[in-house]
Amino acid sequence: MTSSRKISAAVAMVALLCAAPAWADDATELNSAKASYDAGRYAEGADTFKELLNPASPRALKSANSIERARAYYAACLIALGRNGEADEQFEKLLRQNPRFQPDPVVFPKQVTDPFYVVQSRLKGQIEAADRMRAEVREKAEKEQRAYIANLQRLAGQETVVIRNSRWLSALPFGIGQFQNGQAGLGYAFLISEALLAGTSITAGVIHMQLVSDYARAPTDINQDDFNSRREAMFTLSVYSTAALAVLAVGGIVQAQIEYVPERREVRPRPLPAPPPVVPTVGAVDSGFLFGLRGKF
């Protein structure tokens, strides 16, 4: 087996059958009533099964399996008494409760199984429609369950982090205060503008210094008018860009201080733990509970 294949299997099935008292009573009552049927006391059996199937009776059966068996025996008693119409009603109730029910031909004679199949054939369309409806309901419930689990996983995969801001960071230029306040667009505007002005001021200053240096080394080789014009242009550009940078930086700091946000919340992804390789399972059976393990290999 490879890890890429997902196999849902019972790797350790421990059959711990915890018999419930009510179910033990069901078995006792059912065997008692069945004894009347086996002995041919059909009237007595019919009365007993009728009482066991009455929800208001203190002897009423609890488990679905016991109720199904009791209804089948009740119908068999009714047929033996010639009350076929009432037997058909019991077969119909039985099929509506469990459309997959089939009478055991070893237990019930042909006089019982034939009427059952007639009722089953008559209800075939209704049973199929009920099956489709149950399948649709089950599919809808499973879809809602998957959506619910997916939503839980999405919520569990996120964490909210509280970030506390600093007044000192808001006093820095280049949009730092805006970024801290969560104003990314404004922060980028200040960052790019101030970076361009700073670059312009530095470049103009470097060119101005280079012109002065070249003139100092060889003043006779340089055209005086051209030198003065270029030097003044670079000096003016450096001064104005520096002034604009200072004004913009101060404006950005003031804006960040005015709209200062003491704290902000961020939603960040959080890794989820891997599912356990083995998952315990529990299921109900007619005589108790069935415990086991399910895993992926």
N, C-alpha and C positions, 0 to 999 in steps of 0.2 A: 504494500500500500504506500502511496506517496502523499505528501502533505497537501498537494494541489487538489486532490480529490476529496470532496466533502462527503463523508459517509455518516449518516445518522444511524447508529446501531446501539443496541443494548450491550454494553461491555461487561456489565456486572448486574445481573438480575437477581435480586434477593426477594423471594416471595414471602413477605411477612404478612400473612393473612390475619388481619385483626378482625375477627368475627364480631359484628355489632349485635347486641342483644335483640334489637328489633328484627334484624334479618334472621336470627336464629328462631324467633317466634314465627316468622313467615314460613320457614321450612317446616316447622312443627304443624302449623295450621294447615298448610298445603298438603302434607302427607296424610293428615287426619281426614281431610275432605276427599282426597284421592282414594283412600281406602274404601269409601262408600261407593265410588265409581267402579273400582276394581271388583267389588263384591256384587255388583249389579243392583245396588240400592240407589237407583237413579234419582228418585224423588228426594230422598234424603240428601244425596250428593248435590242436587240442584239447589236445594234450600241452603246448604252449607256454603257452596260457592257463591251464591247470591249475597249471603251475609259477609263473606270475606271480601267481596268486591264493592261493598257499600262503604264509602269513605267515612260515614258517620258511625259505623259500627265499631265497638271496642276491639273487635277481632280483625279489623280491616288490614289488608296486606299493605306493606310499605314499599318494597322493592319493585322496580318495573318488571324485572324478569319473573318474579313470582306472580304479579298481576297478569302478565301475558299467559302464563301456564294455567292459572286458575280460570281465566276467561275461556281458554280452549277446552278445558275439562267441563266447564259450565255449559258450553255450547254442545258438547258431546252428550251430556246428561239430558239436555233439552231435546236433542234429536231422538235419543232413546225413548223419551216420553211422548214423541210425536209433535212436539212444539217447535216445528222447523222455522216458523217465522221469527220466534224469539231467538232461536239459534243463529239465524242470519244476522240479527241485530248485534249479537255478541261478536260474530265474525267481522262485521263491519267496524265495530269499535276497536277490535283487535288490530285490524289492518290500518286503521287510521292512527293508532298508537305506534305501530311498527309495520310499515309497508313491506319489510323484508321477511316477516314471519312466515314460516312454513311448518305445517303440522307434521309430526314424526309419523310416517306410515307404519312403523313398528308398534307405536303406542295406540294410534287411533285407526279404527277400521275404515274401510272404503265408504261406509255409510256416513262417516264424519268428514273425511277428506274431500269427497266429491262436492258436497254443498259448499265447503270452504272455497274450493277453486271456482265455483260458479260466482260466489260473491266477489272473489278476487278479480275475476274477469270483468264483472260489472263495474267494479271500482277502479279498473286499470287506468282510465283517463284521469280520474281525480287523483289517484295515487301519483301518477307521473307529474301532474301539475303541482301537487304538493311537494314532490321531490325537487322540481325545478325551483319552486319558491324557497324551499329550505336551502338549496344550493346558492341561490341569489342572496338570501339573508346571510348565509355563512360567508360568502365571498365579500359581501359588503362589510361584515363585521371584521373579517381578516384584513381588508383594505384599510378600514379605520384604525385597526390595531397597529398595522404597519406604519400608518401615518403618525399615529400617536407616539410610537417608539422612535420614529425618525425625528419627530419634534423634540422628544426628550433628549435624544442624542445630540441634536443641534444645540439645545440649551445647555446640556452638560458639557459640550465642547467649547463653550465660551465662558470667559470670566471678565468681570467688570473691575477695572483697576482705577483707583483714585490717584490722580497725579497732582501733587501740590506744587503750585507755581512759586517763583521767587521774584520779589521786587527788584532785586539786583540784576537779574537777567533781563527784566523789562527796561532797564536803563542802558542796555547795549544797542548799538546801531545794527544795520544790515538786516532788519526785519526779525531779529531774534525775539524781541518782545511780542511781535505779532504771532510768530510761530508758537510761542509758549501759550498765548491766549487762544490758540485754536483757529486763528485767522490766517490760514495758509495762503490764500490768494493775495491778501494784502502783504503778507510777509515776503512772498516772492517778488512783488512789485518793488518794495523797498530794497530787497537784496539785490536785484538786478540793476535798479537805478543807481544805488549807491556804489555798487561794484563798477559800473561803467564810468561814473564820475571820478571814482578813485583811480581807476586805470587811466583815464584821460589826464587827470592832474599829475600823476606820476610820470606818464610818458612825456607830457609837455615839459615838466621840470627837468627830466633827463635830457631832452633835446636842447633845452635852454642852456643847461650846464655844459653840454658838449660843444655848443656854438661858442660859448665864452672861452672854453678851454682851447678850441682850435684857433680862436683869434689871439689868445695870449701867446701861443707858440709861434705863430707866423702872422703877425698883424699886417705885414706888407703884401702878403699873398692873397688876402681876402678883400673882396669888394665891400667898402664901408657901408654903402647904402643898403646893399642886399643883406649884409650882416645885421645892421640895425633893424631892418624890417622884419627879418625872421626871428631875431632875438625878442623884439617887442611882442610879436604875435604869440610866440611860445610862452612868454612871461604872462601875457594877458590871459591866454587860454588856461594856464596853470592856476592863476589867481581866481579866475571866475569859476572854474570847475571845482576848485577847493572850497570856495564860498558856497557854491550850490550844494556840494556834498555836506558841508557843515549844516546848512539850513535844512536839508532833507533828513539828515541824521537826527537833528534836534526834533524836527517835526515827527519823525517816527517814534522817538523815545517818548515824546509828550503824548502821542496817540496811544501808545502801549500802556502808559501810566494811567491815562484817563479811562481806558477800557480794560483795565487790569482785571483778570479773572483769578481769584485766589486758588481755585482748584478746578479740575475738569476730570471727566470720567471717560475712559476708553474701554471698548470691548475687544478683547484679544482672544485668539484661538487657544484652547487648552487641550492637550492630548488626552485621549480617552484610554483607559487601561484595556489591554487585550482581553477578549472573553476567555473564561476558563476552558481548558481543553475537555473537561468532563463536567457535565451538568446533571444534578440529581433530578429524577423524575418521579412522579407519583400519580397513580391512576386508581379509579374505583372499579372493582369487579363485583360480581354478585355476592360473593361471600366475604368481602373485606377490601383491603387496600393492597396495591401492588407497587412496590418500591423498586427503583432501578437507577441506572446511570446511562447517560447518553453523551457520546463524545464525537470528535472529529479527528480523523487520522489521515 
